[in-house]
Amino acid sequence: MKNLTILFITLISLFSCNETAQNNENERTAALEKEAEAKFEKFGKEITEENAIESSDLMTQLQQEDSVFTKLSTNVSEVCKKKGCWMIVPLNAETEMRVKFKDYDFFVPLNCEGRNTIIEGWAYKKEISVATLKHYAEDGGAEQEEIDAITEPEVEYTFMADGVLME
């Protein structure tokens, strides 16, 4: 009887320790997920940072395709100073890409220059008219001389983002 009681107490101790360890692991996992969520501000569609590619990889894809659906990890070099309705991000040292937001449903902070950003959506090449280029320059705070100097359309890389994460 005494041995049976000792065996019973030992088993209870083992299971309670295992359950406590499992609870601790669950709490730790939940805390890490919450910390990762807090790392980013979210705009638009709910996205994650997993499988984001670098700008150089996107450039390679856009040399082979007119458009690609992708998730890009980059940083913001410029943002619309009126609403936060577009951003400029670098693709390489010479090329930048304008990021717009799907259906004009969301905007980003007006002071987000330099922030690490993950965007998901369609990247593509298109020709931008002179009138549109002047509008962008005006929104970006360009001087009138710079705006007046725009006389020819340009080929532009554009990204229509469904969702944005910003550190």
C-alpha positions as CSV (number, residue, x, y, z in Angstrom):
1,M,0.0,0.0,0.0
2,K,2.8,2.4,0.9
3,N,4.6,1.6,-2.4
4,L,1.3,2.3,-4.3
5,T,0.9,5.7,-2.6
6,I,4.5,6.6,-3.4
7,L,4.0,5.6,-7.0
8,F,0.8,7.6,-7.2
9,I,2.5,10.7,-5.8
10,T,5.4,10.3,-8.2
11,L,3.1,10.1,-11.2
12,I,1.2,13.1,-10.1
13,S,4.4,15.1,-9.7
14,L,5.7,14.1,-13.2
15,F,2.4,15.0,-14.9
16,S,2.1,18.3,-13.1
17,C,5.7,19.2,-13.9
18,N,5.2,18.3,-17.5
19,E,1.9,20.4,-17.6
20,T,3.7,23.3,-16.0
21,A,6.5,23.1,-18.5
22,Q,4.0,23.0,-21.4
23,N,2.1,26.0,-20.0
24,N,5.4,27.9,-19.7
25,E,6.3,27.0,-23.3
26,N,2.8,28.2,-24.5
27,E,3.2,31.4,-22.5
28,R,6.7,32.0,-24.0
29,T,5.4,31.3,-27.5
30,A,2.5,33.7,-27.1
31,A,4.9,36.4,-25.7
32,L,7.2,36.0,-28.7
33,E,4.3,36.3,-31.1
34,K,3.0,39.4,-29.3
35,E,6.5,40.9,-29.4
36,A,6.8,40.2,-33.1
37,E,3.4,41.9,-33.7
38,A,4.4,44.9,-31.6
39,K,7.6,45.2,-33.7
40,F,5.5,46.3,-36.7
41,E,2.8,48.8,-37.3
42,K,0.2,47.3,-39.7
43,F,-1.6,49.1,-42.6
44,G,-4.1,47.6,-45.0
45,K,-4.4,43.8,-45.4
46,E,-3.0,41.6,-42.6
47,I,0.4,40.3,-43.8
48,T,3.4,38.7,-42.2
49,E,7.1,39.3,-42.7
50,E,7.7,35.7,-43.8
51,N,9.2,35.1,-47.3
52,A,9.8,38.7,-48.0
53,I,12.4,39.2,-50.8
54,E,15.1,41.8,-51.2
55,S,15.0,44.7,-53.8
56,S,17.6,43.1,-56.0
57,D,15.6,39.9,-56.3
58,L,12.5,42.0,-57.4
59,M,14.6,43.8,-60.0
60,T,15.6,40.5,-61.5
61,Q,12.0,39.3,-61.6
62,L,10.8,42.5,-63.2
63,Q,13.5,42.2,-65.9
64,Q,11.8,38.9,-66.9
65,E,8.2,39.8,-66.2
66,D,6.0,42.9,-66.6
67,S,4.4,42.3,-63.2
68,V,4.8,40.0,-60.2
69,F,2.9,39.4,-57.0
70,T,5.4,39.5,-54.2
71,K,6.4,40.5,-50.7
72,L,9.3,43.0,-50.5
73,S,11.5,44.0,-47.6
74,T,12.8,47.5,-48.1
75,N,13.0,50.9,-46.4
76,V,11.1,54.1,-47.2
77,S,13.1,56.9,-48.8
78,E,10.2,59.3,-49.4
79,V,6.5,59.6,-48.6
80,C,3.6,61.8,-49.6
81,K,3.7,64.8,-47.3
82,K,-0.1,65.6,-47.7
83,K,-1.8,62.3,-46.8
84,G,0.8,59.4,-46.8
85,C,-0.9,58.1,-49.9
86,W,2.3,56.9,-51.6
87,M,5.9,56.0,-50.7
88,I,9.2,55.8,-52.7
89,V,11.4,52.8,-51.9
90,P,14.8,52.0,-53.5
91,L,15.2,49.0,-55.8
92,N,19.0,49.6,-56.3
93,A,21.4,52.6,-56.2
94,E,20.0,54.1,-59.4
95,T,16.3,53.0,-59.4
96,E,13.4,53.7,-57.1
97,M,9.9,52.4,-57.0
98,R,6.6,54.2,-56.1
99,V,4.4,52.3,-53.7
100,K,0.6,53.0,-53.8
101,F,-2.0,51.5,-51.7
102,K,-4.8,49.2,-53.1
103,D,-8.1,51.0,-53.6
104,Y,-6.8,54.0,-51.7
105,D,-8.0,52.2,-48.6
106,F,-5.2,53.1,-46.3
107,F,-2.3,55.5,-45.8
108,V,1.1,55.4,-44.0
109,P,2.6,57.9,-41.5
110,L,3.8,61.2,-43.0
111,N,7.1,60.8,-41.2
112,C,8.0,57.2,-42.2
113,E,11.2,58.0,-44.2
114,G,14.0,55.6,-43.3
115,R,11.7,53.0,-41.7
116,N,12.2,49.4,-42.5
117,T,9.1,48.2,-44.3
118,I,7.6,45.0,-45.7
119,I,5.0,45.4,-48.5
120,E,2.9,42.8,-50.2
121,G,1.1,43.2,-53.5
122,W,1.8,43.6,-57.3
123,A,5.0,45.1,-58.6
124,Y,5.0,46.3,-62.2
125,K,6.6,48.6,-64.8
126,K,4.6,51.4,-66.4
127,E,5.0,54.7,-68.2
128,I,4.1,57.8,-66.1
129,S,2.7,60.9,-67.8
130,V,4.2,64.4,-67.5
131,A,1.1,65.6,-65.6
132,T,1.3,62.7,-63.1
133,L,5.1,63.3,-62.6
134,K,4.4,67.0,-61.9
135,H,1.7,66.1,-59.4
136,Y,4.0,63.7,-57.6
137,A,6.7,66.3,-57.4
138,E,4.3,68.8,-56.0
139,D,3.1,66.4,-53.3
140,G,6.7,65.6,-52.5
141,G,7.4,69.3,-51.8
142,A,9.5,70.0,-54.8
143,E,10.4,73.6,-55.8
144,Q,8.5,75.1,-58.8
145,E,11.6,75.1,-60.9
146,E,11.9,71.3,-60.4
147,I,8.3,70.8,-61.3
148,D,8.6,72.9,-64.5
149,A,11.7,71.0,-65.6
150,I,9.6,67.8,-66.0
151,T,8.9,67.6,-69.7
152,E,9.0,63.9,-70.7
153,P,7.2,60.8,-69.4
154,E,9.3,58.2,-67.6
155,V,9.2,54.4,-67.2
156,E,8.5,53.8,-63.5
157,Y,8.5,50.8,-61.3
158,T,5.3,50.8,-59.3
159,F,4.0,48.6,-56.4
160,M,0.3,48.3,-55.6
161,A,0.4,47.2,-51.9
162,D,-2.4,45.3,-50.3
163,G,-0.7,45.4,-46.9
164,V,2.3,47.1,-45.2
165,L,4.3,46.4,-42.1
166,M,6.6,49.1,-40.7
167,E,9.2,48.8,-38.0
